[in-house]
Amino acid sequence: MKILIAPNAFKGTIDSLAASEIIKVELEQLNPDFDIEISPIADGGDGTCELVGHALGIEKVGKMSLDAIGRSKFGYYYWDELHRIAYLDVSTVSGIKDLNESQINPFIANTYGTGILIQDAIARGAEQVYLGLGGSASIDLGTGILQALGFSFLDEKGRELIPFTDLFLTKISHIQRPPHASKIKLTCVCDVSNPFFGTNGAIKAFGPQKGLNDSEKESFEVNCKRIIDLFSRKISKVIPDGSGFGAAGGIAYGLSHFYSVEIEAGSSWFFNKVNLEDKIQQSDIIITGEGIYDQQSKAGKGCFALLQIAKKYNKKSVLITSKVKGVEPDFDQVVILPELDFNKKDFKKLAKSNLKNAIGKIDFQIRPQN
């Protein structure tokens, strides 16, 4: 029996690669004759480009950088020398996962550290950068990245603003382009289709998780509109808000004023990069999983996208999850993990133990649903 192990991350407990390894070890103990392939999945969320780099087996390049609030942090990206392509995630150095609750501040946090990594890739000869937008800590319209790439932002008196200045966006009055800006192509990979402005935009939908209070949303959005107007005047062109521009605090929206930028839906892009459809077609049973399977999952997240391919080829599918919420999962089998108490210090250790125990509950004789 050929088994494909392809879980998404179990958010907050086990990343997708670690989950794959746990499942593989348990399957080998159940039956050493299983033919097993692991191919952890992502859908534009935290760590998507890292998984692609790992799957492609390309070079991992390390570089000292800065985190979302300006502290030193070691970063990295994956480098495809042959095709002159760099793969990196905003969350690697500019991620919210590195901040505790008291450090989350939308008026200070920015993407300058990510820009340092992009600039290093450009210096190495990159012609294209794939940028995973999941897990960011800021709403800065990519101004941090632009600063690291040589753009200057000046206050009303013509003084250059230093990265991580408090109320940075509020203080911007002028923009200066670098004399010799790179011609780099940027492809932003994300798992949301929200625009930047409006009810479902970056500020109103995602602002609270990045530290923005309800009373601050309106003024923050007004100021961001002012920044976009400055960008538009600088390039003598208006770029309308659109799908995906709300991801990662508007990175793609800001950068699109000065660079060639495309937005890719995370799951389909990722699946194509790692040839997941071929792997599913060649397998008898597919085991996937994620923390909670809900309406967001069915809106195009990795597990749901994988299920559609499994159904296309009439393959058996198993979902491992802690909860199914508000949807019919449609997998051939769903294995529910015990609930975790996240207040306990050892909850991550317990999560791994629960995942190990779940493998013994899989019915390998199940028939695929029609």
C-alpha positions in Angstrom: 0.0 0.0 0.0 1.4 3.4 -1.0 0.6 6.1 1.6 1.1 9.8 1.1 1.6 11.8 4.3 0.7 15.4 3.6 -0.4 17.4 6.7 -0.7 21.1 7.1 0.7 22.6 10.3 -1.2 22.0 13.5 -1.2 25.7 14.4 0.5 26.6 17.7 1.7 23.0 18.4 3.3 21.0 15.5 4.7 22.3 12.2 3.8 20.3 9.1 7.3 18.8 8.6 7.5 17.6 12.2 3.9 16.2 11.9 4.9 14.3 8.8 7.8 12.7 10.5 5.7 11.7 13.5 3.1 10.1 11.3 5.7 8.3 9.2 7.4 6.7 12.3 4.1 5.5 13.6 3.1 4.0 10.3 6.4 2.2 10.0 5.8 0.6 13.4 2.3 -0.4 12.4 3.4 -2.1 9.2 7.0 -2.0 7.9 5.8 -3.0 4.4 3.9 0.3 3.9 5.4 2.3 1.0 5.4 5.8 2.5 6.1 9.2 1.0 6.0 12.4 3.0 5.0 15.7 1.4 4.0 18.3 4.1 1.7 21.0 2.7 1.2 24.7 3.1 -1.3 27.2 1.7 0.4 30.6 1.9 0.5 30.7 5.7 3.5 30.9 8.0 6.4 28.9 6.6 5.1 28.2 3.1 8.2 29.2 1.2 10.4 27.4 3.6 8.6 24.2 2.9 9.0 24.8 -0.9 12.7 25.3 -0.4 13.0 22.1 1.6 11.0 20.2 -1.0 13.1 21.5 -3.9 16.3 20.6 -2.0 17.9 24.0 -2.8 20.5 26.0 -0.8 19.5 27.6 2.5 21.3 31.0 2.8 21.7 32.5 6.3 21.8 36.3 7.0 21.7 38.4 10.1 18.7 40.7 10.1 16.2 42.4 12.4 12.8 41.2 13.7 9.5 43.1 13.5 10.4 45.6 16.2 14.1 46.1 15.3 15.9 43.4 17.4 18.8 41.4 15.9 17.6 38.1 14.5 19.2 35.5 12.3 17.2 35.0 9.1 17.5 32.9 6.0 16.0 32.2 2.6 16.2 29.5 0.0 18.3 30.1 -3.1 17.8 28.5 -6.5 21.1 29.3 -8.2 20.1 27.8 -11.6 16.9 29.9 -12.0 18.1 32.9 -10.0 15.0 32.6 -7.6 14.9 33.3 -3.9 12.1 31.8 -1.7 11.5 33.4 1.7 8.8 34.0 4.3 7.9 37.3 5.9 7.4 35.4 9.2 11.1 34.3 9.2 12.2 37.6 10.7 9.2 39.8 10.6 6.8 37.4 12.2 4.3 37.9 15.0 5.4 34.5 16.5 8.6 36.2 17.8 6.7 38.8 19.8 5.0 38.5 23.2 1.7 40.2 23.8 3.3 43.4 25.2 5.6 43.8 22.2 2.9 43.7 19.5 2.6 47.2 18.3 1.2 48.2 14.8 2.7 51.7 15.1 6.3 50.3 15.4 6.3 46.9 13.8 7.5 46.7 10.2 9.0 44.6 7.5 12.5 46.1 7.3 14.1 42.8 8.4 12.4 41.0 5.5 13.7 43.7 3.2 17.3 43.0 4.4 16.9 39.3 3.3 15.4 40.4 -0.1 18.3 42.8 -0.6 20.8 40.1 0.1 19.1 37.8 -2.5 19.3 40.7 -5.0 23.0 41.1 -4.3 23.4 37.4 -4.9 21.8 37.8 -8.3 18.1 37.1 -7.8 15.8 38.0 -10.6 12.7 36.8 -8.9 11.6 36.5 -5.2 8.7 34.4 -4.0 7.6 35.9 -0.7 5.3 34.0 1.7 3.0 36.5 3.4 1.7 34.4 6.3 2.3 35.2 10.0 3.4 38.8 9.7 3.4 41.2 12.6 2.9 44.5 10.9 0.5 46.7 8.9 3.2 48.8 7.1 2.2 48.6 3.4 5.7 47.2 2.8 7.4 50.4 3.7 9.9 48.5 5.8 10.9 46.4 2.8 11.1 49.5 0.6 13.5 51.2 3.1 15.8 48.1 3.1 15.8 48.3 -0.7 17.0 51.8 -0.7 13.9 54.0 -0.5 13.9 56.9 1.9 10.9 58.2 3.8 11.1 61.8 5.0 9.0 63.8 7.6 7.5 67.2 6.9 10.8 68.9 7.6 12.7 66.7 5.1 14.4 64.6 7.8 14.8 60.9 7.0 12.8 58.6 9.2 14.6 55.8 10.9 13.2 52.3 10.7 11.0 51.2 13.7 10.3 54.8 14.6 7.1 55.0 16.6 4.1 56.3 14.5 6.3 55.8 11.4 3.5 55.9 8.8 2.0 58.9 10.4 5.2 60.9 10.0 5.8 60.2 6.3 5.5 63.3 4.2 7.8 62.6 1.3 9.3 59.5 -0.5 12.6 59.3 -2.3 13.4 56.5 -4.7 16.9 54.9 -4.8 18.8 56.2 -7.9 19.3 52.6 -9.2 16.3 50.5 -8.0 16.4 46.8 -8.7 14.3 45.3 -11.4 13.4 42.4 -9.2 10.1 40.5 -9.8 8.1 39.7 -6.7 5.5 37.1 -6.3 3.6 37.3 -3.1 2.1 34.0 -1.9 -0.9 34.3 0.5 -3.8 32.4 2.0 -6.3 35.3 2.1 -8.1 37.2 -0.7 -9.0 40.3 1.4 -8.4 43.8 0.0 -6.4 46.3 2.0 -9.2 48.8 2.7 -12.7 48.3 3.9 -14.7 46.1 6.2 -12.8 43.0 5.2 -9.5 44.7 4.7 -6.1 44.4 6.5 -6.9 47.0 9.2 -10.5 46.1 10.2 -10.2 42.3 9.7 -6.6 41.7 10.9 -5.7 44.8 12.8 -6.8 43.5 16.2 -4.4 40.5 16.0 -1.6 42.9 15.3 -2.4 45.1 18.3 -4.7 47.7 16.8 -7.6 48.7 19.0 -11.1 49.3 17.7 -10.8 53.0 18.5 -7.6 53.3 16.4 -8.9 51.5 13.2 -10.5 54.5 11.5 -7.6 56.9 11.9 -5.1 54.2 10.9 -7.0 53.5 7.7 -7.2 57.2 6.9 -3.5 57.5 7.3 -2.8 54.4 5.1 -5.0 56.0 2.4 -2.7 59.1 2.6 0.4 56.9 2.2 -1.2 55.2 -0.9 -1.9 58.6 -2.3 1.8 59.6 -1.8 2.8 56.4 -3.6 0.4 57.1 -6.4 1.7 60.7 -6.9 5.2 59.4 -6.9 4.6 57.0 -9.8 1.9 59.2 -11.5 -0.4 56.2 -11.5 -3.3 55.0 -9.3 -3.2 51.3 -8.4 -6.7 50.2 -7.2 -7.1 48.1 -4.1 -7.8 44.5 -4.8 -7.9 40.8 -3.8 -4.9 39.8 -1.7 -3.7 43.3 -1.0 -4.9 42.9 2.6 -2.5 40.1 3.3 0.5 40.7 5.6 -0.5 44.3 6.3 -0.6 45.4 2.6 2.9 44.3 1.6 1.9 43.5 -2.0 -0.1 46.7 -2.3 2.7 48.9 -1.3 5.4 47.1 -3.3 3.2 47.0 -6.4 3.7 50.8 -6.8 7.4 50.4 -7.4 8.0 46.8 -8.5 6.5 44.1 -10.7 4.3 42.3 -8.2 2.0 39.3 -8.7 -0.2 37.6 -6.1 -0.6 33.8 -6.0 -3.1 31.8 -4.1 -1.1 29.8 -1.6 -2.4 26.2 -1.9 -2.5 26.0 -5.7 0.9 27.6 -6.0 2.4 25.4 -3.4 0.9 22.2 -4.8 2.3 23.0 -8.3 5.7 23.7 -6.9 6.0 20.3 -5.1 4.1 18.3 -7.8 1.5 17.2 -5.2 -1.1 16.1 -7.7 1.3 13.6 -9.2 2.1 12.3 -5.7 -1.6 11.9 -4.9 -2.3 10.1 -8.2 0.4 7.6 -7.4 -0.8 6.9 -3.8 -3.5 4.6 -2.4 -4.3 6.6 0.7 -3.6 10.2 1.6 -3.3 11.3 5.3 -3.6 15.0 6.0 -4.3 17.1 9.0 -4.6 20.5 10.6 -5.5 22.1 13.9 -9.1 23.0 13.2 -11.1 22.2 10.1 -13.8 24.9 9.5 -15.2 27.3 7.1 -11.8 28.9 6.5 -10.5 25.5 5.5 -13.2 25.1 2.9 -12.4 28.6 1.5 -9.3 27.2 -0.1 -6.9 26.1 2.6 -4.5 23.3 2.1 -6.4 20.3 3.4 -9.5 21.1 1.5 -7.6 21.7 -1.7 -5.8 18.4 -1.2 -9.2 16.6 -0.7 -10.4 17.9 -4.1 -7.4 16.3 -5.8 -7.9 13.0 -3.9 -11.5 12.9 -5.0 -10.5 13.6 -8.6 -8.4 10.4 -8.6 -10.8 8.4 -6.3 -8.2 8.1 -3.6 -8.8 7.3 0.1 -8.4 10.3 2.3 -8.0 10.7 6.1 -8.1 13.9 8.0 -6.5 14.2 11.5 -7.7 17.3 13.4 -8.6 18.5 16.9 -12.0 19.9 15.8 -14.4 20.0 12.9 -16.4 23.2 13.2 -19.4 24.2 11.2 -18.7 22.2 8.0 -19.1 18.7 6.6 -15.5 17.4 6.2 -16.2 15.0 3.3 -13.0 13.0 4.0 -13.3 9.2 4.0 -12.3 9.1 7.6 -11.8 11.9 10.2 -9.7 11.2 13.3 -10.4 13.6 16.1 -7.5 14.5 18.4 -8.1 15.1 22.2 -8.5 18.8 23.2 -5.4 20.5 24.6 -5.1 22.7 27.6 -2.8 25.5 26.2 -2.2 26.8 29.7 -0.2 23.7 30.5 3.6 24.0 30.0 3.9 20.7 28.2 1.0 21.2 25.8 3.3 20.8 22.7 4.7 17.5 24.0 1.1 16.3 24.6 0.1 17.4 21.1 2.8 15.2 19.6 1.7 12.2 21.8 -1.9 12.7 20.7 -0.8 12.7 17.1 1.1 9.5 17.6 -1.9 7.8 19.2 -4.2 8.9 16.4 -2.4 6.9 13.8 -3.5 3.6 15.3 -7.1 4.7 14.7 -6.8 4.9 11.0 -8.8 2.4 9.0 -6.7 1.3 6.1 -9.5 -0.7 4.6 -11.8 2.3 4.1 -13.3 2.8 0.6 -13.1 6.2 -1.0 -16.4 8.1 -1.2 -18.0 8.5 -4.6 
